[in-house]
Amino acid sequence: MNHTYKIIELTGSSAIGSDDAIKNAIESAAQSLHKLRWFQVVETRGHLEAGVIAHWQVTIKVGFTLDQP
């Protein structure tokens, strides 16, 4: 079966770590989108407070298949 994919870009955040930021973004997307198939990390950055990592931000591309007629 042939598939057509749509790709969106999301940024998840977390005070725990980069993996958790990715998980948060995907879980949020899954609430309104279906047929999520893959993700790709585009950028990782963080917020510092007093020289310590206070928050992680990870930008990802998420691919999902479109409904077929």
PENOR-V64816 format. One record per residue. N is the residue number from 0. RES is the residue in three letters. PHI is phi in radians with two decimals (NA if undefined). PSI is psi in degrees with one decimal (* if undefined). NEAR is the number of other C-alpha atoms within 10 Angstrom. Layout:
BEGIN
n = {N N}
res = {RES RES}
phi = {PHI PHI}
psi = {PSI PSI}
near = {NEAR NEAR}
END
This chain:
BEGIN
n = {0 1 2 3 4 5 6 7 8 9 10 11 12 13 14 15 16 17 18 19 20 21 22 23 24 25 26 27 28 29 30 31 32 33 34 35 36 37 38 39 40 41 42 43 44 45 46 47 48 49 50 51 52 53 54 55 56 57 58 59 60 61 62 63 64 65 66 67 68}
res = {MET ASN HIS THR TYR LYS ILE ILE GLU LEU THR GLY SER SER ALA ILE GLY SER ASP ASP ALA ILE LYS ASN ALA ILE GLU SER ALA ALA GLN SER LEU HIS LYS LEU ARG TRP PHE GLN VAL VAL GLU THR ARG GLY HIS LEU GLU ALA GLY VAL ILE ALA HIS TRP GLN VAL THR ILE LYS VAL GLY PHE THR LEU ASP GLN PRO}
phi = {NA -1.47 -2.14 -1.99 -1.90 -1.92 -2.08 -2.16 -2.00 -2.30 -2.20 -1.76 -2.35 -2.88 -1.48 -1.51 3.04 -1.17 -1.07 -1.19 -1.11 -1.10 -1.02 -1.09 -1.13 -1.18 -1.11 -1.16 -1.11 -1.16 -1.26 -2.10 -2.03 -2.23 1.09 -1.12 -2.08 -2.80 -2.47 -2.40 -1.32 -1.75 -2.70 -2.19 -2.56 -2.60 -1.86 -1.88 -2.35 0.96 1.34 -2.15 -1.15 -1.81 -2.75 -1.79 -2.31 -2.19 -1.66 -2.27 -1.78 -2.12 -1.88 -2.47 -1.51 -1.46 -1.11 -1.66 -1.21}
psi = {134.6 144.2 150.3 130.2 144.3 138.6 130.2 159.5 132.5 155.8 118.7 156.1 158.4 144.7 -11.2 -48.8 175.6 -39.4 -39.6 -35.6 -41.2 -47.6 -43.5 -41.7 -44.3 -42.0 -38.0 -43.7 -38.3 -16.2 -28.1 -11.8 152.9 168.5 36.6 135.4 -34.7 165.7 156.9 128.1 126.1 -41.1 142.5 130.4 171.6 165.2 130.6 141.8 121.5 38.1 11.9 143.4 120.4 -27.0 139.2 143.5 124.1 123.4 130.4 155.1 135.0 130.3 138.9 155.1 144.3 152.2 138.2 140.9 *}
near = {2 5 10 10 15 11 13 12 14 18 18 21 22 19 14 12 16 20 14 17 23 24 15 17 21 21 13 12 15 12 8 7 12 12 12 17 10 12 17 12 14 12 11 16 13 17 12 11 9 6 7 9 14 14 17 21 22 24 20 21 16 20 18 18 16 13 10 7 3}
END
